[in-house]
Amino acid sequence: MQYFFDKKWMLALVLLVLPMLVEAQQNFTKNENKILHFGILLGYNQTRFAVTHSETFINHDSIKVVDSPNTPGFNLGIISNFRLSRHIDLRVIPTLIFAEKDLRFTEFRSSGDVTITNTVESLYLDLPIGLKYKSDRFYDNFRFYVMGGMKLDYDLASNSDKRKANDIIKLGKIDVAAEAGFGFEFYFPLFIFSPEIKLSQGINNVHVPTTNLQYSDVISALRSRTLTISLQFEG
């Protein structure tokens, strides 16, 4: 069933893109020389923490493992694209990111190991800025591009300033990350459609050490890692 489902989606994509690729004339040429244009972004993300253990963890007599599995979320953004040259664009894409990050603590107990999962729910105001380098058009209406840049995330749901009964750790509100990715531009008569894959690596430590939280002292640093697959529509 899954194989059949995948084949249907692949066929739909081919039927959508093929007429555009064989079109004799270039679509949406008015975009080529525009200094500024806008669009929308819809994305799916998988995010987790890169965990750095503290010295306390090494000597801890009960906590054996601290890890962070990938968890899903989604993105909604507004694209502002500034044309710098024929092949280079400056991109600013304010985005709302709905994400969860799980931290798993495995404890040794006389009755057997117990895993405790702490789910950190986040609503980020994401402010990325980056450069996009794009190729010449192929088959009149197709491009390949790569991108890279930095972003600042402000967590609107951060618990760093308040104490909840179920808190295991506390996180800071601000996250800074470097990001890089690639994508494809498909030119249609009225818009540009761009699927993109992007990786982000947090630079700063978002863990806030808190002495009265029993799991906080086994962590030295938490840095975000995110994979984002997005669909972009620009006009």
C-alpha positions in Angstrom: 0.0 0.0 0.0 2.8 2.4 0.9 4.6 1.6 -2.4 1.4 2.3 -4.4 0.9 5.6 -2.5 4.5 6.7 -3.3 4.0 5.8 -7.0 0.9 7.9 -7.3 2.6 10.9 -5.8 5.6 10.5 -8.2 3.3 10.2 -11.2 1.4 13.3 -10.1 4.6 15.3 -9.8 5.8 14.1 -13.3 2.5 15.1 -14.9 2.7 18.5 -13.2 6.2 19.3 -14.1 6.6 17.7 -17.6 4.4 20.1 -19.6 6.4 23.0 -18.1 9.8 21.5 -19.0 8.8 20.9 -22.6 7.2 24.3 -23.1 9.0 26.1 -25.9 9.0 29.5 -24.2 10.2 30.7 -20.8 7.5 31.2 -18.2 7.4 34.1 -15.7 10.2 36.1 -17.3 9.0 39.3 -15.6 10.5 38.0 -12.4 14.0 37.9 -13.8 14.7 41.7 -13.4 12.5 42.5 -10.4 14.5 43.9 -7.5 12.0 42.6 -4.9 9.3 39.9 -4.9 7.4 38.0 -2.3 6.0 34.6 -1.6 4.8 32.1 1.0 6.5 29.1 2.5 4.9 25.9 3.8 7.2 23.4 5.5 7.7 20.3 7.5 10.5 20.0 10.0 12.2 17.3 12.1 14.1 18.7 15.1 16.0 17.5 18.1 18.7 18.5 20.6 22.4 17.8 20.3 23.1 16.9 23.9 26.5 17.6 25.6 26.7 15.8 29.0 28.1 17.5 32.1 30.8 16.1 34.4 28.1 15.3 36.9 26.6 12.9 34.3 29.8 10.8 34.3 29.6 10.2 38.1 25.8 10.0 38.3 24.7 6.8 40.0 21.2 6.5 38.4 20.9 8.3 35.1 22.6 6.2 32.4 21.5 7.8 29.1 20.3 11.3 28.0 19.3 11.6 24.3 17.0 13.4 22.0 15.1 11.7 19.2 13.7 13.5 16.1 10.2 15.0 16.4 8.0 16.5 13.7 6.7 20.1 13.3 5.6 22.5 10.6 6.5 26.0 9.3 4.6 28.9 7.9 6.6 31.8 6.4 6.5 35.0 4.3 9.3 35.2 1.7 11.0 38.5 0.8 13.5 38.0 -2.1 16.0 40.8 -3.0 17.8 40.4 -6.3 21.5 41.2 -5.9 22.7 39.9 -9.3 21.7 37.5 -12.1 22.6 34.5 -9.9 22.5 35.8 -6.3 19.5 36.7 -4.2 19.2 37.9 -0.6 16.4 36.1 1.2 14.6 37.2 4.4 11.8 34.8 5.5 10.1 35.6 8.8 8.5 32.3 9.8 6.4 30.8 12.6 7.7 27.3 13.5 5.6 24.9 15.5 8.0 22.3 17.0 8.5 19.8 19.7 11.8 18.5 21.1 12.0 15.3 23.2 14.6 14.7 25.9 14.8 11.1 27.1 16.4 10.2 30.4 17.1 6.5 31.1 17.4 5.8 34.8 18.8 2.7 36.5 16.5 1.3 39.1 16.6 -1.9 41.1 13.4 -3.0 39.4 14.8 -2.3 35.9 15.7 0.6 33.7 13.0 3.4 33.4 12.9 5.9 30.6 11.4 9.4 31.3 10.6 11.6 28.3 10.3 15.3 28.6 8.6 17.0 25.6 9.4 20.6 25.1 6.8 22.4 23.1 8.0 25.4 21.2 6.5 28.2 19.1 9.4 30.0 17.4 9.4 33.3 15.7 12.1 32.5 13.1 14.1 35.4 11.5 16.5 33.9 8.9 18.6 35.8 6.5 20.6 34.1 3.8 22.1 34.2 0.3 20.7 32.0 -2.5 22.9 31.2 -5.5 21.0 29.9 -8.5 22.0 28.4 -11.8 21.0 29.5 -15.3 17.6 28.1 -16.5 17.5 24.5 -17.9 14.8 23.5 -20.3 13.7 27.2 -20.2 11.7 26.8 -16.9 13.9 25.0 -14.4 16.8 26.0 -12.1 18.9 24.5 -9.4 20.0 26.5 -6.4 22.0 26.3 -3.1 21.5 28.6 -0.1 23.2 29.4 3.2 22.8 31.8 6.0 22.0 32.5 9.7 18.8 32.7 11.7 17.6 34.0 15.0 14.8 32.1 16.7 12.8 33.5 19.6 10.8 30.9 21.5 7.4 32.4 22.4 6.7 29.4 24.6 10.0 29.3 26.5 9.8 28.3 30.2 13.1 30.0 31.1 11.3 32.7 33.2 8.7 30.6 34.9 8.5 27.4 36.9 6.1 24.6 36.0 5.3 21.6 38.1 6.3 19.2 35.3 9.6 21.0 34.3 12.6 18.7 34.0 14.9 21.3 32.4 14.6 24.9 31.4 15.4 26.4 28.0 16.5 29.9 26.9 14.2 32.0 24.7 16.8 32.8 22.0 18.5 30.3 19.6 21.0 31.3 16.9 21.7 28.8 14.1 23.6 28.4 10.9 21.8 26.8 8.0 22.4 25.5 4.5 20.3 23.8 1.9 19.4 23.3 -1.8 16.4 23.3 -3.9 14.8 23.6 -7.4 12.9 26.3 -9.1 10.1 25.4 -11.5 8.7 28.4 -13.5 5.0 28.4 -14.2 3.1 31.1 -16.2 2.0 32.9 -13.0 4.3 31.8 -10.2 7.6 30.0 -9.2 7.3 26.7 -7.3 10.4 25.7 -5.3 10.8 22.6 -3.2 13.7 23.0 -0.8 15.7 20.9 1.8 17.6 22.7 4.5 19.7 21.8 7.6 20.1 24.0 10.6 22.7 23.7 13.4 22.3 25.7 16.6 25.3 27.7 17.7 24.4 28.8 21.2 23.6 26.7 24.2 19.8 27.0 25.0 20.0 25.0 28.3 19.4 27.1 31.4 21.1 25.4 34.4 18.6 25.2 37.3 19.7 23.8 40.7 16.3 22.6 41.9 15.6 20.5 38.8 16.9 17.0 39.3 17.8 16.4 35.6 19.4 19.7 34.9 22.8 19.0 36.3 23.5 16.1 34.0 23.4 18.4 30.9 26.1 20.8 30.0 24.7 22.1 26.7 21.7 21.7 24.4 21.9 22.8 20.7 19.2 22.5 18.2 19.4 20.5 15.0 16.7 20.8 12.4 15.9 19.3 9.0 13.3 21.3 7.1 11.5 20.3 3.8 9.6 23.2 2.4 7.4 24.2 -0.5 7.8 27.8 -1.6 5.5 29.8 -3.9 6.8 33.1 -5.2 5.2 35.7 -7.6 
